[in-house]
Every structure is written in structure tokens, then in C-alpha cells.
């Protein structure tokens, strides 16, 4: 039963290396992850980089908005020592670098928190990078924003999408999520990611009936992992990939 549930490495193996860095990606591959999630933002000169926050304050030795720096300027900062001295000098990676590292090793889940309202044409840029590397079949596009996912549906209809939600109630259905957003294209997403506080067995069953695979996130201990495995989830997004694999 447990073997059928797959871990998603949250920002790479972020329990063991600084999140959204090449070190975290390498470690997640080393641990056996077949699905790896990263977040992306855009620099002043239009480069797509892997970082969770829209600022560099938390995960570097500098401060400011990602969008206010060029890639070369960001490369001058340390994105590893905040996590551990073993990672002093770790650089912020580009999406292209991450894709090259995961190619033919894992499916890369690329999350956009902001679309063109903050980063002009970032959706098009992401697709351009993916297609130039011929990796369209090795990625999943993820967002909390149905507007971003619907734009991806229009510009890259052949690439799978993951709709992520934090809020919810136990009485919500999959159809509610689609209808309340009021956008027809959302009906074609392949993955639904629900926070652990709001995921119910009924919602999992409804999603499965529609052919939608379910991801639970923010789960980092084995006891909670086992609970969701027994409920029937397909994926567990976690900092501790090895915990899921060791089940």
C-alpha cells in the first residue's frame, strides 16, 4: 500500500540542504525522489531563478526584491550559509540549471506564485526555457493562482498542471474549487494539492473519480504520512523525502 504513494521533494531535499538550490536538488535525487518541486521568480534582466520568496532576505546574505537584481548581481550573494556552514558560497540557480540537473532523473514541478502582474511574460519565459531543453514531458506547472494555470493552458496545453490550495472546508468538493474560480479551463488540471489541514478522504475520492491525482503538503513526520497514505493520497510533498520512501 505504501509503495504506491510517491514523495515530492519540497524545494528539493530541504531538510538536508538549503531550499531551492542545486545542492537540495542533487540531494533529493540521491535520496530517490522522482518528483521535485521548486519555486521560481524573475530577475531584473528577465532570468527565471529558483527561489521561494520574492525577496532574498531570508535565504541569502543580502536583502531586497529578486526583481530588482540582475542575475549577475544575485550570483554575487551567498544562498547557502543561512542553512549551514557546509553550504557557504551556494549560488541561486536558474530554472535552466535545475532542469538540466533533473532531466531524465525526476519530474520537476515548477511553482509560480506570481504571474504577469508582477513579472511580465514570466509564463511565456518558463515555457520557452522548458521547450528549448525539450523537457515538456518532464515537468508539471503548479500555482495557487488559477489565472496563471489557465494562461499555461492557453500557451502550453500539452503540459500537465497542478492546482494548489491552502484554504478550504471539509464540505468543499472538487467541483466547488472549479466552479468558485469560475474558469472553465480549470476542469482539465491533472493534480490537486491540498494543505493537510483541509484534505479529507471524501475529497480524495471525488478527485479520483474525475481522474485527478491528489497531493497533500506540509507533511514532515512519518505518523502523519501514514495517516494520509491510509486515506488514499497519491503524493506527499515533504522536506523529508526519505521518510516517505522508508514507509
C-alpha positions as CSV (number, residue, x, y, z in Angstrom):
1,X,0.0,0.0,0.0
2,X,2.7,2.5,1.0
3,X,4.8,1.8,-2.1
4,X,2.1,3.3,-4.3
5,X,2.4,6.8,-2.7
6,X,5.2,8.9,-4.1
7,X,7.1,11.7,-2.3
8,X,7.6,15.1,-3.8
9,X,10.8,16.8,-2.7
10,X,9.6,20.2,-1.3
11,X,12.0,22.8,-2.7
12,X,14.4,19.9,-3.2
13,X,15.6,17.9,-0.2
14,X,15.1,21.0,2.0
15,X,15.6,19.1,5.3
16,X,19.2,18.4,4.3
17,X,20.3,21.3,2.1
18,X,19.3,24.9,1.5
19,X,16.0,25.0,-0.3
20,X,15.7,25.6,-4.0
21,X,19.4,25.2,-4.6
22,X,21.3,22.8,-6.8
23,X,22.6,21.1,-3.6
24,X,19.0,20.5,-2.5
25,X,18.1,19.1,-5.9
26,X,21.1,16.8,-6.0
27,X,20.3,15.5,-2.5
28,X,16.7,14.8,-3.4
29,X,17.8,12.8,-6.5
30,X,20.3,11.0,-4.3
31,X,17.6,10.0,-1.8
32,X,15.5,8.6,-4.6
33,X,12.9,11.3,-5.3
34,X,11.2,11.0,-8.7
35,X,9.2,14.3,-8.2
36,X,10.9,17.5,-7.2
37,X,9.2,20.8,-6.5
38,X,10.8,24.3,-6.9
39,X,9.5,27.9,-6.8
40,X,10.6,30.5,-9.4
41,X,10.8,34.3,-9.7
42,X,12.2,36.6,-12.3
43,X,15.2,38.9,-12.1
44,X,15.6,42.5,-13.4
45,X,17.1,41.2,-16.6
46,X,14.4,38.6,-17.3
47,X,16.1,35.5,-15.9
48,X,13.9,32.9,-14.2
49,X,15.6,31.7,-11.0
50,X,14.7,29.2,-8.3
51,X,13.8,30.8,-5.0
52,X,10.7,30.6,-2.8
53,X,10.3,34.2,-1.6
54,X,10.0,37.3,-3.8
55,X,12.8,38.8,-1.7
56,X,16.3,37.4,-1.0
57,X,16.2,38.5,2.7
58,X,15.6,35.1,4.2
59,X,17.8,32.8,2.2
60,X,20.8,34.9,1.3
61,X,23.4,37.2,2.9
62,X,21.7,40.3,1.3
63,X,18.3,41.8,1.1
64,X,15.9,43.2,-1.5
65,X,13.5,42.1,-4.2
66,X,14.5,39.4,-6.7
67,X,13.1,41.6,-9.4
68,X,15.4,44.5,-8.5
69,X,18.6,42.5,-9.2
70,X,20.2,41.2,-12.3
71,X,21.2,37.5,-12.4
72,X,24.9,38.5,-12.2
73,X,24.2,40.6,-9.1
74,X,22.4,37.8,-7.4
75,X,25.2,35.4,-8.2
76,X,27.4,37.6,-6.0
77,X,25.5,36.6,-2.9
78,X,25.6,33.6,-0.7
79,X,22.4,31.5,-0.7
80,X,23.7,28.6,1.4
81,X,25.3,29.7,4.7
82,X,22.0,30.7,6.3
83,X,21.2,26.9,6.3
84,X,24.6,25.5,7.3
85,X,28.2,26.5,7.0
86,X,28.7,23.4,4.8
87,X,26.9,25.4,2.1
88,X,28.8,28.6,2.1
89,X,29.0,30.1,-1.3
90,X,25.9,28.3,-2.7
91,X,24.6,30.3,-5.6
92,X,21.0,31.0,-6.7
93,X,20.2,28.6,-9.6
94,X,18.4,29.4,-12.8
95,X,15.4,27.4,-13.9
96,X,17.5,26.1,-16.8
97,X,20.2,24.8,-14.5
98,X,17.7,23.0,-12.4
99,X,16.0,21.4,-15.4
100,X,19.4,20.2,-16.8
101,X,20.1,18.6,-13.4
102,X,16.7,16.8,-13.2
103,X,16.5,15.8,-16.8
104,X,15.8,12.1,-17.2
105,X,16.1,11.7,-13.4
106,X,12.9,13.2,-12.0
107,X,9.8,15.2,-12.9
108,X,10.2,18.8,-12.0
109,X,7.2,20.6,-10.5
110,X,7.6,24.4,-11.2
111,X,5.6,26.6,-9.0
112,X,4.7,30.2,-9.9
113,X,3.4,32.4,-7.1
114,X,3.2,35.5,-9.3
115,X,2.3,35.8,-13.0
116,X,2.5,38.6,-15.5
117,X,1.0,41.1,-13.0
118,X,4.4,41.1,-11.2
119,X,6.8,39.5,-13.8
120,X,6.0,40.5,-17.4
121,X,5.7,37.4,-19.6
122,X,7.1,35.0,-16.9
123,X,4.7,32.3,-18.1
124,X,6.0,32.5,-21.6
125,X,9.6,32.6,-20.4
126,X,9.1,29.4,-18.4
127,X,7.6,27.6,-21.3
128,X,10.4,28.9,-23.6
129,X,13.1,27.5,-21.3
130,X,11.4,24.1,-20.9
131,X,10.8,23.7,-24.7
132,X,14.3,24.8,-25.6
133,X,15.6,22.0,-23.4
134,X,12.9,19.6,-24.9
135,X,11.7,18.7,-21.4
136,X,7.9,19.4,-21.7
137,X,7.1,15.8,-20.7
138,X,9.3,16.0,-17.6
139,X,7.6,18.9,-15.9
140,X,4.4,19.9,-14.1
141,X,3.3,23.5,-13.8
142,X,2.0,24.5,-10.4
143,X,0.3,27.5,-8.9
144,X,-2.1,28.7,-6.3
145,X,-3.4,31.1,-9.0
146,X,-6.0,29.7,-11.4
147,X,-5.3,32.6,-13.7
148,X,-1.6,31.5,-14.0
149,X,-2.7,27.9,-14.7
150,X,-5.2,29.0,-17.2
151,X,-2.6,31.1,-19.1
152,X,-0.4,28.0,-19.1
153,X,-3.3,26.0,-20.5
154,X,-3.6,28.5,-23.4
155,X,0.1,28.8,-24.2
156,X,1.2,25.2,-23.5
157,X,-1.9,23.0,-23.4
158,X,0.2,19.8,-23.6
159,X,2.0,20.3,-20.3
160,X,0.3,19.0,-17.1
161,X,-0.8,21.4,-14.4
162,X,-1.2,21.2,-10.7
163,X,-3.7,23.4,-8.8
164,X,-2.6,24.1,-5.2
165,X,-4.9,25.4,-2.5
166,X,-4.3,26.3,1.1
167,X,-7.8,27.2,2.2
168,X,-10.9,25.1,2.3
169,X,-13.6,23.3,4.3
170,X,-14.4,19.7,4.8
171,X,-17.6,20.2,2.8
172,X,-15.9,21.5,-0.3
173,X,-15.9,19.3,-3.4
174,X,-13.6,19.2,-6.4
175,X,-16.4,20.8,-8.4
176,X,-16.6,23.7,-5.9
177,X,-13.0,24.5,-6.5
178,X,-13.6,24.7,-10.2
179,X,-16.9,26.5,-10.0
180,X,-15.9,29.1,-7.4
181,X,-13.0,30.1,-9.6
182,X,-15.4,30.4,-12.4
183,X,-13.0,29.4,-15.1
184,X,-13.8,26.5,-17.5
185,X,-10.2,25.6,-18.3
186,X,-9.5,24.6,-14.6
187,X,-11.6,21.5,-15.2
188,X,-8.6,20.0,-17.1
189,X,-6.0,20.1,-14.4
190,X,-4.5,16.7,-13.6
191,X,-3.3,17.3,-10.0
192,X,-4.9,18.9,-6.9
193,X,-2.7,19.8,-4.0
194,X,-4.5,20.4,-0.7
195,X,-3.0,21.5,2.6
196,X,-3.0,18.8,5.3
197,X,-5.5,20.8,7.4
198,X,-8.2,20.7,4.8
199,X,-7.7,17.4,3.0
200,X,-10.5,14.8,3.6
201,X,-10.9,11.3,2.4
202,X,-14.1,12.3,0.6
203,X,-12.3,15.0,-1.4
204,X,-9.6,12.4,-2.3
205,X,-12.3,10.0,-3.5
206,X,-14.1,12.8,-5.5
207,X,-10.8,13.8,-7.2
208,X,-10.0,10.2,-8.1
209,X,-13.4,9.7,-9.7
210,X,-12.5,12.7,-12.0
211,X,-9.1,11.3,-12.8
212,X,-7.3,13.9,-10.7
213,X,-4.3,12.8,-8.6
214,X,-4.1,14.2,-5.1
215,X,-1.1,15.8,-3.3
216,X,-1.1,16.6,0.4
217,X,1.5,19.1,1.5
218,X,3.3,20.4,4.6
219,X,3.7,16.8,6.0
220,X,7.1,16.1,7.5
221,X,6.7,13.3,10.1
222,X,6.0,9.6,9.4
223,X,3.0,9.3,11.6
224,X,1.1,12.0,9.7
225,X,2.4,10.5,6.4
226,X,0.9,7.1,7.3
227,X,-2.4,8.8,8.1
228,X,-2.6,10.3,4.6
229,X,-1.4,7.1,2.9
230,X,-4.3,5.3,4.5
231,X,-6.7,8.0,3.3
232,X,-5.6,7.3,-0.3
233,X,-3.4,10.2,-1.4
234,X,-1.2,9.8,-4.4
235,X,1.7,12.1,-3.4
236,X,3.1,13.6,-0.2
237,X,5.0,16.8,-0.6
238,X,7.6,17.0,2.1
239,X,11.0,18.2,3.2
240,X,11.8,14.6,4.2
241,X,11.6,12.5,1.0
242,X,13.4,9.6,2.7
243,X,10.6,9.3,5.3
244,X,8.0,8.5,2.6
245,X,10.3,6.2,0.8
246,X,11.1,4.4,4.1
247,X,7.5,3.6,4.7
